[in-house]
Amino acid sequence: QVQLVESGGGSVQPGGSLRLSCASSLSIFELPSMGWYRQAPGKQRESVAVITRSGSTTYENSVQGRFTISRDAAKRTVYLQMNSLQPEDTVVYYCTAAYRSSQYWGQGTQVTVSS
C-alpha cells in the first residue's frame, strides 16, 4: 500500500504561482509512475501531469509550458510547479501513484486562482 500526503495548495491571483508537494510512503523508484490529477465539481478527474520511474513526463495540453512535474528521490516527494495560473485552474488537485496494479490517491488540495 502507498500513502500519499499532499501540501502546497492555496489561493493566488491570476498569473501567480504555486508549488504542490506529494510525499510518498514508499521510495518513488518503487512506483512505476506518479502524477497529479485535478477535478472540478461535477466533472471527471483529469490527468494534469505524470512522471514515470524512468523520469519521462507528460502533461495535459492546457498546462503544457506552465506546469512542471519533478521529483526528489531522497525526500520521496513529487512536485507540481504551477506558473501563470488562471481562474480555470481553480480546482482540487490530487496526487496519485501506481503500484502493484492499483492506483493510490492523496487527500486532495484546493487551488484557488482569483483576483
FIDO-815421 format. One line per field, with one value per residue (C-alpha): residue in three letters; x, y, z. Coordinates in steps of 0.1 Angstrom, whole numbers, always signed. Example, Ala and Ser with C-alpha at 12.3 -4.5 7.8 and 13.67 -1.06 7.14 Angstrom:
% FIDO-815421
r = ALA  SER
X = +123  +137
Y = -45  -11
Z = +78  +71
//
This chain:
% FIDO-815421
r = GLN  VAL  GLN  LEU  VAL  GLU  SER  GLY  GLY  GLY  SER  VAL  GLN  PRO  GLY  GLY  SER  LEU  ARG  LEU  SER  CYS  ALA  SER  SER  LEU  SER  ILE  PHE  GLU  LEU  PRO  SER  MET  GLY  TRP  TYR  ARG  GLN  ALA  PRO  GLY  LYS  GLN  ARG  GLU  SER  VAL  ALA  VAL  ILE  THR  ARG  SER  GLY  SER  THR  THR  TYR  GLU  ASN  SER  VAL  GLN  GLY  ARG  PHE  THR  ILE  SER  ARG  ASP  ALA  ALA  LYS  ARG  THR  VAL  TYR  LEU  GLN  MET  ASN  SER  LEU  GLN  PRO  GLU  ASP  THR  VAL  VAL  TYR  TYR  CYS  THR  ALA  ALA  TYR  ARG  SER  SER  GLN  TYR  TRP  GLY  GLN  GLY  THR  GLN  VAL  THR  VAL  SER  SER
X = +0  +11  +3  +4  +4  -1  +6  +11  -24  -39  -51  -32  -40  -41  -7  +7  +25  +21  +40  +23  +41  +33  +52  +51  +54  +74  +105  +94  +116  +92  +64  +60  +45  +33  +13  -12  -49  -75  -112  -137  -172  -194  -166  -144  -110  -84  -47  -26  +10  +27  +63  +74  +100  +124  +118  +96  +70  +37  +13  -23  -24  -38  -9  +19  +45  +30  +32  +63  +63  +95  +107  +132  +140  +158  +126  +103  +84  +69  +63  +40  +53  +24  +31  +9  -21  -55  -90  -98  -70  -92  -100  -89  -56  -49  -16  -16  +7  +6  +18  +12  -18  -35  -38  -35  -46  -38  -65  -65  -55  -75  -60  -80  -70  -89  -84
Y = +0  +36  +66  +100  +133  +165  +200  +234  +244  +278  +310  +331  +359  +352  +350  +338  +306  +277  +246  +214  +186  +150  +129  +91  +64  +43  +51  +68  +43  +15  +33  +29  +63  +93  +122  +149  +149  +176  +175  +203  +200  +177  +167  +137  +137  +145  +140  +171  +157  +124  +113  +77  +58  +65  +102  +107  +133  +140  +170  +178  +202  +232  +231  +224  +251  +264  +234  +213  +180  +170  +147  +145  +108  +114  +131  +106  +136  +147  +183  +202  +237  +258  +291  +316  +303  +312  +312  +280  +262  +266  +230  +203  +187  +151  +133  +97  +68  +35  +4  -33  -30  -4  +33  +53  +88  +116  +135  +164  +200  +230  +256  +288  +314  +346  +384
Z = +0  -7  +14  -3  +16  -4  +6  -10  -22  -15  -31  -56  -81  -118  -132  -99  -90  -65  -59  -48  -30  -26  -1  -7  +20  -5  -25  -57  -76  -64  -81  -119  -121  -100  -111  -105  -114  -109  -105  -108  -92  -113  -137  -141  -126  -153  -156  -153  -153  -149  -142  -147  -128  -157  -154  -185  -182  -199  -195  -203  -232  -212  -187  -211  -207  -175  -151  -144  -126  -108  -80  -52  -46  -13  +1  -16  -30  -63  -70  -93  -100  -114  -131  -149  -130  -144  -129  -148  -128  -97  -87  -63  -72  -63  -62  -75  -77  -95  -75  -80  -103  -81  -81  -49  -42  -18  +0  -24  -21  -32  -56  -60  -86  -82  -82
//
